[in-house]
């Protein structure tokens, strides 16, 4: 769906909410590395508390009227933004959080640059392509699906580039495709968090592990 059509959809479904304002807050959250939901919650809180800190951002209520409020957002000595927020935000916060989720799905692909290194990977990224070296592989384990009880094989590889390292789970036939020491290109992978650490996960259906050079050819 094109952006203009999506925005029309938002306006029809959320007539009383300020779509442009929420979109702006989502962008600010990503720019200043703050959780978008926490930023929205902090804006709503600042309407009562006057000043609220959210991560690197300080939110101050500057003006309040019956139908809106104006907030100043700063990061240190830098002015991040001044935003007018409609009163619906604190009258119906659940609805505006739902709108935030929709907008995040809409603008994420347009905002994120494709990561060029492991250091640039962030939780939730999709369709990631990276060139890395396989530096470690665990023993192959047998696991069972929690959905239907079927068995599968699992191996955890460690892949590295000049910026750092990250774990990469391999399933079934993926396990034999790469060896320690291989330089590979990971195509169409996603980034998730497991037990507090990021993992890069090749898509099981259309993800690829392409060997650029093998250990013997280094």
N, C-alpha and C positions, 0 to 999 in steps of 0.2 A: 504494500500500500504506500503510495507516495506521501511525502510529508504533509502536503497541503490537505490531502484527504484525511490523514490521521488527525490533524489538528481540528478539522471540521467534525470528525467523530468525537473528539474530546469535548469540543464546545457543546455538541448536542447532548452528550451524556452527562457532562458536568457543568451545566449552564451557569450555576451559581459560583463556580470556582474560577480563580484566575489562573488559567493554563500557562500564560506567558511568565507569570511570577514564579510558579513552581518549576518550570523549565529552567529559569534563570538560577534558582536555588540549587537545582541538580547540577548544573554546570559549575557553579561556585564550589559545591562540595567536592567535585572531582578535581578541580584546579588546586584546592587547598588541602586535599587528602583528608577530607572529613566524610563520615558516613552520611549520605543524603537524608536518611530517615532521622538521624540524630540532629542534623541541622534543622530540618522542619520542626522537630519537637522542640528544639531550642528557641526557634522563632516564636512558636506558640507560647512557650514558657516566658519569653521576654516581654510579651504583651502584659503580663502581670508583674514580673520581677524587675522590669526596666532594663537590667543588664544581666547577660548570661554569657558564659564562656563555653564554646563548643570546639574542642580540639585546638587548632591554631587560630580560630576565629573568635572575636569578641563581638557580641551583638548588643546594641544599645537602642532602646526605644527613643525616637526623637520627637514623634508627633503621633497623637491618637485622636481620631474622630469617631463618630458613631459607626461609620461604614468601612473604615480602613485604619491602618496604622503605618507609619513610616519608620524603618529600622536602618541604622547605620552599622555596617559590618566592617571591622578592621582586622588586620593581621599584623601585629606589632605596631609600627608607626605608619604602616601602609593602609590606605582606604581600599577595601576590597569591593564594596558596593554600597549603594543606598537603594533600598527596595521598598516599594509600597505594596502592602499585603492587605487584601480584602478581609473583612471581619469574619467571613465564612471559615477562614482557616482555624480560628479558635472556637467557633460555634459548632463546627462539624469536623474535628481533626481526623476521624477515621476515614472519611471520604477523601480528604486531601492526601492522606497517606496512600490510599489506593491509586489516586491520580499520579502520585510520585512514582509508584511502581510501574505504571503504564508508560510514563514519560521516560523512565530510565531504560526500558526495553527499546523505546523508539530512538533515543538519541545516542545510546551507547555505541552502535557501529559507526556513527558519523564522528564521534569524538575521539575514539581511541586510534592512535597510530599503531600499525602492526609492530609488535615487539621485535627488536633486532638482536636481543641478547637475553640470557637467563635473568639477568639483573632487572630487566624491564617487565618481567612477567608479573601479573596481578591475578588474584582470585577472580574467577568468573569469565576470564578471557576465552574466546572460542576461535576456531579456525586459525590456530597459531602455526606458523611455519618457522623452524629454527634449524640451524646447522650446529651439531654438537659432536662430542667424542664420547663413546661409551667407556666409562672408567671402572665400572663394577657391575656384576650381576649376582643376585642372591641364588640360593638353591631353589629349585622348582618345587612349589608346594601344591597340594591338592586342596581345593576349597569347595564349598557347597553353596549354591544360590539360596538366599533367604526367601526367594519368591516361589520357586518350584522344587527346590531340593536337588537340582541337577548339579553334577560335579564339573569343575573346570580347573585348569592349571594356572598358577600365578607365579610370576618371577618379578622381583623388584630390581630394576636397573638404576644405576646412577649415571647421569650424563652431565658433561661439563663443557663450558666454553671459557674464554678468557675472563668473563665477568663473574663466574660462579658455577655452582652445581645444583642439580635438582633431581629428585627421584622420579622415575618413570615406570609405572606398573605395566607389565606385559602379560597378555592373556593368550593361552592356548598356542595357536600357530604363530603368534607374534614373537614368541620366546626364541625360536630357532632362527629368526630372520637376522639377528645381529649378534656380534661377539664383542667381548672386551677388546678395546683398542680400535674398533671400527669408527671411522668418521661417517656420520649419517646425517640425513636431512629428515626431520620430523615434519610431516605435513598433516594439516587438518586435525590438530590436537586441541584439547581444552585444558584449562588450568583450574585445579580444585585444591581444596585444603583438606588434609586428612591427618588427624591427631596432631594438629597444630603446625603442620609443615605443608608447604605447597608441593603439588605434584603436577607434572605435565602428562596428560593422558591421551594417547592417540585414539581417535574415534574408531570403535571396533568395526563399524560398517564401511566407512570410506576413508579412514585415516591411513597414512602410508609411512613406512620406515624405509627410506631409500638409502642404500649404502653408497657413499661417495668414494671412500677408499677403505680397504680392509687392513687389518693389523699387519698382514704379511707384505702389503704394498707400501707401508709407511717408510 
